[in-house]
Amino acid sequence: MTGISLIESYLPSKQESISDLSENLGLTTFQTKLLTRIHGLEKIRYDPEETLFNLLKEPIIKILPKVDSSKIKYILYAHTIQNVTPHTINIVEQIKEEFNLKHAISFSVTQHNCASALTAIEIASHLLKKGGDNVLLITGEKAFTPSAQVIPNTSIMGEGSSASILTRNSEKNKLLSMERTILGKYYSGIYQDSELLKEFEKTYVKTLCNTISRALKTAKVRLEDLKIIIPHNVNKTSWLRVADYLQINKNKIYLNNISEFGHCFSSDPFINYSSIEQAGLLEKDDYFLMVSVGLGAVFSVGVFQY
C-alpha cells in the first residue's frame, strides 16, 4: 500500500510579527486585529533574502541520506502560486542538477492551489502502481508580493517547505483514502465578488466536514477512531467551527503552529506532521487526517494510518 515513508520540513529562521508587517501588507488596524486576536495568527517565518532554491533544498538535504536516490523515479513539486519563478528558470531542473536526480521524471502539481500537495500524493500513488520504488514530493514557495501574502480577512502566508518520500509498499503513513470536493463556482478565489465570497464562507465548514466524512467512510475509519487531524494553517477560527460541526474535541485538531508559522501554502500539513512526530503524538497504527483547502475551491482530505 502506498504511503509516506519519510517527511522532512524546513522553516526560515527569520520571524516577523503580523503587526510589524501590517503597514507593508496594506492592512488596516481592524484587519490586523481580526487576523491576530480573532484568527490566532501572530507571527510568520518570512525571509525576503532567502531564495526559492534554498527554501526547497533544505528539507531535501535532510531526506536524501535516508533513501537510495537512484530509486526515486518521479519528482513532484506541489505549489499554490502557478508562476513561482520567471519563465526562464525551471526550479525543479535546478533541484535535479544539484542533487544528481537527473534520471527522475519530474513535473509540477498546482491547479488545486493550497490543496495541490494532497492531490500530488494521490497522483504519486497511481504512478507507483504502474512501477517504480519512490516518489519525491516537494513543497514550498516564496510569499514574494503583498497580494501573494494576504488572503483578505482570512490568513497571512508564511514561508516553509517540505520533502517527502512516497513508497509503493510503505510500512508507515499508509494512504487509506483520498477524497476531494471541487466547487468550481468559486474559481475566482480572493477575486470573486462580495456575494459569492459570503456564500463561500457560509458553505466552507459544511463542505469541508462532508468531505472529511466521505474520506473516512471510504477508508472504513470512524471519526472517533481518529488520533489527530493535521490541518492547513489558514486560521484557528475556521478549524474551531469545524470541530463544533463534527462535535469533536478541538484538541483533536493540531492548531499549535498557526500562531507561529502562519499559512505556508501547500506545506502546512507536512510542517505540522513534523511537529506532531517530534512531539510523539502518534503511535503505530494510529489513524490521522491530512486536510487542505485550496481557493478556487478545492477541499481535500487524506486518511492515513501511522
Sequence and secondary structure as in RCSB ss.txt:
>XXXX:A:sequence
MTGISLIESYLPSKQESISDLSENLGLTTFQTKLLTRIHGLEKIRYDPEETLFNLLKEPIIKILPKVDSSKIKYI
LYAHTIQNVTPHTINIVEQIKEEFNLKHAISFSVTQHNCASALTAIEIASHLLKKGGDNVLLITGEKAFTPSAQV
IPNTSIMGEGSSASILTRNSEKNKLLSMERTILGKYYSGIYQDSELLKEFEKTYVKTLCNTISRALKTAKVRLED
LKIIIPHNVNKTSWLRVADYLQINKNKIYLNNISEFGHCFSSDPFINYSSIEQAGLLEKDDYFLMVSVGLGAVFS
VGVFQY
>XXXX:A:secstr
  EEEEEEEE  S EEEHHHHHHHHT  HHHHHIIIIIS   EEE  TTS HHHHHHHHHHHHGGGS GGGEEEE
EEE SSS  S TT  HHHHHHHHTT TTSEEEEE TTGGGHHHHHHHHHHHHHHHS SEEEEEEE    SHHHHE
ETTTEEB   EEEEEEETT SSSEEEEEEEEE GGGTTGGGS HHHHHHHHHHHHHHHHHHHHHHHHHHT  GGG
EEEEE   S HHHHHHHHHHHT  GGGB  TTHHHH B GGGHHHHHHHHHHHTT   TT EEEEEEEETTTEEE
EEEEE 
